[in-house]
Amino acid sequence: MARPSAKKIERATALIEAEEERREDQVCPLCGRPIPSEAKSSRHHLTPRLKGGARMGTVRLHQICHSAIHARFSEAEIARRLSDIGALRADPEIAKFIAWVKTKPPGFHAPTRMTRKRRAAKSARRAG
């Protein structure tokens, strides 16, 4: 495997630095809190990649907000009825999560578990 040239490394480094600068001013569209550069964050595909959204829009969310979505809903459900921020924010489960997370500092992160309802549905699909 060929090693990348110094020019390619320099370009990649510049892109990463530019992304970091943009992140400093970002606000999580789900919870409305700022996303500090040191906070865990990730890109959420509004339409899941497995459901045809690989080349469609993404938004940067706090990692805890992103995990909350995927802990509660399947890829199919996200694609079917939750493929925009407005629909996500209107969902009662996510609204309850948003009310809770808004009381936390912008850099807050905690592990997120799949909900009991979603775990049971997943187990039922595997068994049946």
C-alpha positions, -999 to +999 in steps of 0.1 A: +000+000+000+014+034-010+020+060+017+000+092+014+020+122+002+028+152+025+004+172+004-025+148+010-017+147+047-017+185+048-050+187+030-066+162+053-053+180+083-067+213+070-101+197+064-102+183+100-092+217+114-119+235+094-145+210+106-134+216+142-139+254+137-173+249+122-183+226+151-175+253+177-204+274+165-229+245+160-261+240+179-277+205+182-309+207+161-326+181+183-320+195+218-311+231+210-280+231+231-246+242+217-221+215+207-187+224+221-157+212+202-148+189+231-182+173+233-189+139+218-210+144+186-218+125+154-236+129+121-271+115+120-285+105+086-321+118+085-330+089+063-310+059+075-282+047+051-297+012+051-330+027+039-315+047+010-302+077+028-264+072+022-263+102-001-290+122+016-289+149+043-271+146+077-271+167+108-246+170+136-261+160+170-247+155+204-237+118+207-263+113+235-290+128+213-280+106+184-279+075+206-313+084+221-329+082+186-314+049+177-321+034+212-358+041+207-365+035+171-356+010+144-341+021+111-374+013+093-393+035+118-369+064+114-372+061+076-409+058+076-420+086+100-390+103+117-368+114+088-368+151+098-359+170+129-394+183+134-409+148+134-383+136+158-389+166+182-426+160+180-424+123+191-435+120+227-405+097+237-379+121+222-397+151+236-394+136+271-357+129+264-352+165+252-368+180+283-344+159+304-312+166+285-318+203+283-311+205+320-276+191+313-245+211+303-236+212+266-208+187+269-228+162+289-226+125+278-238+093+293-242+058+280-276+051+263-293+018+264-319+005+240-354+008+255-372-022+269-399-019+243-373-019+214-353-048+230-385-068+233-395-061+197-360-071+185-361-103+205-395-112+191-383-106+155-353-129+161-374-157+177-402-156+152 
